[in-house]
């Protein structure tokens, strides 16, 4: 039976024509995949003690280090089998176990993203400003439906998040017990001075979000998000294009 490392390498060769090299004479089992044009690494395969990842084992595990958009790295590291990068920049790299904990279908898009970020031309596109956002909301602290019901123009005032600008699209993920994306907004106003603080939230700036759509007929739960690499929504982050497409298709078919 092929190992997960072999399956990932086969995917890289079949998809991109890339084959690994072994640049470390003192670590002959370490392998590197490089972008054919930039020659930059986009994958580093290693076998290391499991304890190096904080795992309670003395066994050696096979891993792959992948370059990652810093906007996504935090939420990806919340997934099972994905860790802060071992021996690399933890803001822009992640470590993925190759023991089967993370399925090949989930590793493929991470490998694709890593390779695109090492392409000098494509990397600039990948780092372009986010215009489609996914933000968290806690129903225990704020009732979005009540806020919308009290608004004559279908807007809610929300804590200003990151670099959200007027015209950006904002998808809202409701935390437990809902655990699903429930709303799609557009940012109508941003950077509104707004001093507010209680035991749950502190605000100095706010943004006004205009409701575009409710997602009620078909749940967009954690299982759907995880299929697109979204394992947690702890703060504002980019909305994967593939997830936007799936939601659009789900609601067009009604």
C-alpha positions in Angstrom: 0.0 0.0 0.0 1.3 3.4 -0.9 2.1 5.8 1.9 0.4 9.2 2.1 3.7 10.9 1.1 3.9 8.8 -2.1 0.3 9.7 -2.9 0.9 13.4 -2.4 4.0 13.2 -4.6 2.1 11.4 -7.3 -0.5 14.1 -7.3 2.2 16.8 -7.6 3.8 15.0 -10.5 0.5 14.3 -12.3 -0.9 17.8 -11.7 2.2 20.0 -12.1 5.0 17.7 -13.4 7.0 18.5 -10.3 9.3 15.8 -8.8 11.1 16.0 -5.4 14.7 16.6 -4.7 16.7 15.8 -1.6 18.8 18.9 -0.7 19.9 17.7 2.8 22.8 15.3 2.8 22.4 14.8 6.5 18.7 14.0 6.2 18.3 11.8 3.1 14.6 11.1 3.9 13.7 14.8 3.7 12.2 15.8 0.3 11.4 19.1 -1.3 9.0 20.1 -4.0 9.9 23.3 -5.9 7.9 25.5 -8.2 9.2 24.9 -11.7 9.4 28.7 -12.5 10.4 30.4 -9.2 12.4 27.3 -7.9 11.0 28.2 -4.5 10.0 25.4 -2.1 6.2 24.8 -1.7 6.4 21.5 0.1 8.9 20.0 2.5 8.5 16.4 3.5 10.1 15.2 6.8 9.9 12.5 9.4 10.2 13.8 12.9 9.5 12.7 16.5 5.8 13.1 17.2 6.6 15.0 20.4 8.0 17.8 18.3 4.4 18.6 17.4 3.2 18.3 21.0 1.8 14.8 20.4 2.0 12.3 23.4 4.1 9.7 21.5 7.8 8.8 21.0 7.1 7.5 17.5 8.4 9.1 14.4 5.7 10.6 12.1 5.8 11.7 8.5 4.8 15.3 7.9 4.6 17.9 5.1 5.2 21.6 5.6 3.1 23.8 3.3 3.1 27.5 2.6 -0.2 29.1 3.6 -1.9 32.4 3.3 -1.4 34.1 6.7 -5.2 35.0 6.7 -6.0 31.3 6.7 -3.2 29.8 8.8 -4.8 30.4 12.2 -8.1 28.7 11.3 -6.4 25.8 9.5 -4.2 25.0 12.5 -7.4 24.4 14.4 -8.1 21.3 12.2 -7.2 17.8 13.4 -3.8 16.8 12.1 -2.7 20.4 11.2 -0.2 22.2 13.3 1.9 25.4 13.5 4.8 24.9 11.1 7.7 22.8 12.4 11.0 24.7 11.9 9.5 27.3 9.6 7.6 30.6 9.9 4.4 29.8 11.7 2.5 32.8 10.2 3.0 31.6 6.6 3.5 27.9 6.9 1.6 24.9 8.4 2.6 21.3 9.2 0.2 18.5 8.1 0.4 14.9 9.4 0.8 12.3 6.7 -0.4 9.4 8.7 -4.0 9.4 7.3 -5.4 11.8 9.9 -5.8 14.4 7.1 -7.3 12.8 4.0 -5.6 13.2 0.6 -8.7 15.1 -0.7 -8.0 17.7 2.0 -4.2 17.9 1.4 -4.6 18.5 -2.3 -6.1 22.0 -2.0 -3.5 22.9 0.6 -0.7 21.8 -1.7 -2.3 23.8 -4.6 -2.5 26.9 -2.4 1.2 26.4 -1.3 2.4 26.1 -4.9 0.4 29.2 -6.0 1.9 31.2 -3.2 5.4 30.4 -4.5 4.6 31.5 -8.1 5.9 35.0 -8.4 3.0 36.1 -10.6 0.2 34.0 -9.0 1.5 34.8 -5.6 0.7 38.4 -6.1 -2.8 37.5 -7.0 -3.2 35.2 -4.0 -2.2 38.0 -1.7 -4.6 40.5 -3.2 -6.9 42.2 -0.7 -9.8 40.1 0.5 -13.2 41.3 -0.7 -15.3 38.3 0.4 -15.2 37.8 4.2 -16.3 35.2 6.7 -16.9 36.6 10.2 -18.1 34.9 13.5 -21.1 35.8 15.6 -22.1 34.4 18.9 -25.9 34.1 19.3 -25.4 34.0 23.1 -24.3 37.6 23.0 -26.3 39.2 20.2 -29.5 38.3 18.4 -29.0 39.2 14.8 -32.6 38.6 13.9 -33.8 41.0 16.6 -31.3 43.5 15.3 -32.5 43.2 11.8 -36.2 43.4 12.9 -35.5 46.7 14.7 -33.7 48.1 11.7 -35.9 49.9 9.1 -33.4 49.5 6.3 -32.3 45.8 7.0 -28.9 46.7 8.5 -27.0 45.8 11.6 -24.2 47.7 13.3 -21.2 45.4 13.8 -17.7 45.7 15.2 -15.3 46.8 12.5 -13.3 43.8 11.3 -9.9 43.9 9.7 -9.7 45.5 6.3 -13.4 45.3 5.4 -14.4 48.1 3.1 -17.5 49.5 1.6 -18.9 47.1 -1.0 -17.2 44.0 0.4 -19.3 40.9 0.9 -19.6 39.6 4.5 -20.8 36.1 5.3 -21.7 35.6 9.0 -21.1 32.3 10.7 -23.2 31.8 13.9 -21.3 29.9 16.6 -22.8 27.1 18.7 -25.5 26.0 19.1 -26.3 27.2 15.5 -22.8 26.3 14.0 -23.6 27.4 10.5 -23.3 30.3 8.0 -26.7 32.0 8.3 -26.4 35.4 6.6 -24.8 37.2 3.6 -24.3 41.0 4.0 -22.6 43.8 2.1 -20.6 46.5 3.9 -22.6 49.7 3.5 -20.5 51.9 6.0 -17.2 51.3 7.6 -14.9 52.8 10.3 -17.7 54.5 12.1 -16.5 55.9 15.5 -18.3 53.8 18.1 -17.1 53.5 21.7 -18.7 50.5 23.4 -17.6 47.9 25.9 -19.2 45.2 28.0 -18.1 41.8 29.4 -18.3 40.2 25.9 -17.1 42.8 23.4 -15.1 46.1 23.1 -15.6 48.4 20.1 -13.9 51.5 19.0 -15.0 51.4 15.4 -18.1 49.9 13.8 -19.4 49.0 10.4 -22.9 48.9 9.1 -23.9 45.7 7.3 -26.8 45.5 4.8 -28.6 42.1 4.7 -28.5 40.5 1.2 -29.6 36.9 1.9 -30.6 34.5 4.7 -29.4 30.9 4.4 -32.2 29.0 6.2 -33.6 26.4 3.7 -30.3 24.4 3.4 -27.9 24.4 6.4 -24.3 25.6 5.7 -22.8 23.8 8.7 -19.4 22.9 9.8 -19.3 19.8 7.5 -19.8 22.0 4.5 -17.1 24.5 5.7 -14.6 21.8 6.4 -15.0 20.5 2.8 -13.5 23.8 1.8 -10.7 24.0 4.3 -12.5 26.0 6.9 -12.1 24.3 10.3 -12.8 27.2 12.6 -14.1 30.7 12.4 -12.5 32.6 15.3 -12.1 35.9 13.6 -12.6 37.6 10.3 -11.0 35.6 7.5 -11.3 35.2 3.7 -14.3 33.3 2.3 -13.0 30.5 0.0 -14.1 31.0 -3.6 -15.1 27.3 -3.8 -17.4 27.7 -0.8 -19.0 30.8 -2.3 -19.7 28.8 -5.4 -21.2 25.9 -3.5 -23.5 28.2 -1.5 -24.6 29.9 -4.7 -25.4 26.6 -6.4 -27.2 25.3 -3.3 -29.5 28.2 -3.2 -30.1 28.5 -6.9 -31.4 25.0 -7.1 -34.2 25.6 -4.6 
